[in-house]
Amino acid sequence: MVKLMYFAQLAETLDCTSEQVTLPVSVGNVSQLVDWLGRREDACWKALAGDKVAVMVNRQPSGPETAIKDGDEIAFIPERLK
């Protein structure tokens, strides 16, 4: 299970500030996580798509290929707040 955290307008768009989720085996990096989230909810995909959002894994700046694993904390932060 990982903890997903959403900030500012992302939290408003998704009507959620955080959630605990169990990831499918096919999700092993940030890019795959964003794709998976996009398949869950249309609003999530629109909010997370493109370069509008910075991702932090365990409080470290992360890119699309950053690995994620059980127990990680993943934050999605709108670019204007970075």
C-alpha positions, 0 to 999 in steps of 0.5 A, a space after each residue: 500500500 502507498 499513500 497518495 497526497 494531493 495539494 492545492 487545486 488538485 485536492 479540490 479537483 479530486 475532492 480528496 487530500 490523501 488516500 491509501 491505495 494498493 497498487 497493481 503489480 503493473 505499477 512500478 514507477 511514477 509514470 505507470 502510477 499516473 497512467 493507472 490513476 487516469 484509468 480510475 477517474 477521468 478527473 484524476 487524469 485531467 488533473 495529473 496530465 502533462 507537466 502541470 504537476 510535480 511529483 515527490 516520492 518520499 519527499 524527494 523530487 521525482 521523475 516519470 521513471 522514479 521507482 515506487 514500492 509498497 510503503 512509499 508516500 507520493 505527493 502530487 503538487 501543482 507546478 505553481 507551488 513548487 
